[in-house]
Amino acid sequence: MEESSEGETHQRPLPPPAAGGWAKTSFRDKLLGGKVVPLAKKVVSLVEQGKMNIVPFNGNPMLPQVVTDADVIQELCYPWQEALVVSLLGKRLGYRTMKSRLSAVWRLTGDFDLLDIDNGFYLVKFDIAADRSKVMEGGPWMIFDHYLTVATWSKEFLSSLAKVSKTLAWIRIPELNVVFYDESFLMGVASAMGKPIRVDGNTLRAERGKFARICV
């Protein structure tokens, strides 16, 4: 999808079908908006077109360095720009278990696709944009008492080098006088422990008095 200056969205045009016909919708296809795309796009020589150059690093021919035009990188990244990267802190699960647990925890309106990318990370693509927003904003999520980290995908992401330094977590403030069950007050208190995200609904409605619960 592309957005015009007037705020209208337009479908990105797809190339014509290849000689081999049409392929079954794959994970990558769904990243392109659920469309069935050609089996393969036309192969071109980026080197001959001058969009890619192979040059020796520091003059050493044994260390080839690939230099590519920005528009080529942008085109390669386009199908993945709406994907999310998720990982379970302190525990690794197999593909089937991860897919099953995410379905149970998220309780989404539509379906989603999961792609394992090694080192405990997964790429996720949602059929419905509202489900993506729910996962991004509705956490923190927990599976088997372990926090699930959620982040947007970027072209700089490399699973072998990725380090999770922070995630959403719920904190509890016990024995707090009910007069302090005020959203502004609790968000201010929570700032001492992290970046305040939101106050639990039961706390705001004063339906639970044993502790105040805040997401940071």
N, C-alpha and C positions, 0 to 999 in steps of 0.2 A: 504494500500500500504506500502511496505517496500523497503528501498533503500540499494543496495549492495555497497561494497567498490568501484566498478567500476562506480557507479552512475546510474546503471540500476534499474528500479523499478519492483517489482513483486507483484502480487496479494496475499494477505494473504489467505491461504487455509481455506475453510469453513468446519465445521464438517459435518458428514453425516446427512441426514434427520432423524427426530425423527419419532416414530411410528405414530404420529398424522398427518403426511404429511407436506406439505409446507404451509406457511402462506403468506398472502398478504403483499407486501412491506410496511413497516411502517416507521415512522420518524427515529427510531433507525436503521432500515435496510439500509436506505439511508446513514446514517453516516458510514456504512460499505462499501460504494462504490456503492450503487444502486443495490446490489444483493438481490435476494430473499433468505432469510435464513430459516433454519428450524423453525418449530413452537415453539420448545423448546429444549434447550440443555440438556444433561444428568445431572441430579441432583446428586451431590456427597456430602459426608459429609466432609466438610473442617476441622471439629474438629477431626474426626477420622484419617484424613490424616496428622494431626499435623500442618496444615496451618492456623488454627485459634484457639485461646485460649480465654476462658472467665475467667478473674481473678478479684478478688475484688479490688476496688480502695482504696488505703491506708488501706487495710485489712478489709474494710467494705463490707460484702456480699450484702448489700442493694444497693450498687453502683457498679454494674458489669461493667467491662471494657473489650472491645473487642480488642484483639491484633491479627493482620492479617499479613501474609507474604507479602513482597513487590511485589512478582510476581502475587499474587491474585489481589492486588490493580491495578497493571499495566494492567491486563487483563480486569478488570471492566472499566477502563478509556479509553481503546483503541477505542471503538466506538464513543467517544465524543471528541476526541482530535482535530478534525478539525472544531468543531462547534464554532460559534461566539456568544457572549452575547451582546444584545442590550437593551437599555432603553432610554426612552424619559425624558429629564430633565424638571421637573416642571409640568408634565402632564401625566396622565395615559389614555390609550386607550384600548378598548375592542379588543378581538382577531381579529374579522373580519375587523374592522376599521384599526388596525395596519397592517394587512397583505395587505390590499388594498392600504394604503398610502405608505408602503415600496415599493410595486411593482411600484407605480407611480413615486416615487422619485428616486429609484435606476435604473430603466429602464435596467434590466439585459438581457443578451442574453438567458440564460436558466431560469429554474424555481428554486424555493427555498421552503423549508419547515420551518414552524414556530411552536415553542412549547412554550406555556406560562408556566413560572415557578414561578409565584407569585411575589408580591411586585414590580410589574411594569417591571420585567425583562423577556426577551424572548431569547430562544436558536434558532439559525438559521443555517440551513445546505443548502449549495448550490449544485446544480447539476453539475455546471461547476466551475472548480478551478479558472478560470479567473474572474468569477463574485465575488468570495470571495475576491480576491485581489483588485478588483475595489471598493468594499465596505470598505475594510480596508484602502486603500490608497487614495480613491477619495473624501473623505469628506472634510469639515464637511457637514453633512446632516441635514436638518431641516424639521420638520413636524408641521404644524399649528404654525409656528414661535417659535418652541421649538427645541433645539439642541438634536440630537440623539447620544447617546454615543455608541461606538463600541469597544469591547475588545475580545480577544481570551479567550476561556473557559479554566479553570484549575480545578483540583480536589479540590482545596481549596475554590472554589467559593461557597458561601452560600447566597442566596438572602436576607434573613432576616438581615444579618450583612453587606452586601455589601454597600459601600459608594462611590459615584462618586465624586472624588476630582478635576478632570480636564477633559476637552474635547477639541476638535478642534473648533476653531472659526475664523471668518474672521474679520480683523481689517481694518479700512480705515484711510488713512492719506490725509486730504483735502488740497487743495491749494499748492500742492508740485510742485516745478519747474520741468518741463519735463526733464531737464538734469539729474535729479536724478532717472529717471525711468530705473534704472539699477538693475539687479537681485542681484548681490553681495551687492550693496549698500543697497537695500531695505531689504534683509535678515539680514544684520547687524543692521539696525534700528529696525527691528521687534524683535530682540533678547532682547531689553529692555523691551518687554511686554510679552515674553514667549519664547517657543522653536519654531523657525521658521521652517515651513514645506515647503511652496512653495509660489511663487508669482503668482497672477492671470494672465492668458494669455493675457487678454485685456490690462492689465497694462504693461506687457512686450513688447507688440506690439505697445504701446502708442496709442491704439484705443479709450481710455477713459482718458480724462484729468482733470476731476473734482476731482478725488481722486485716490490714489494708494491703491490697495487692496492686502492684504497679509494674508495667513493662518498661524496661530500659534497654 
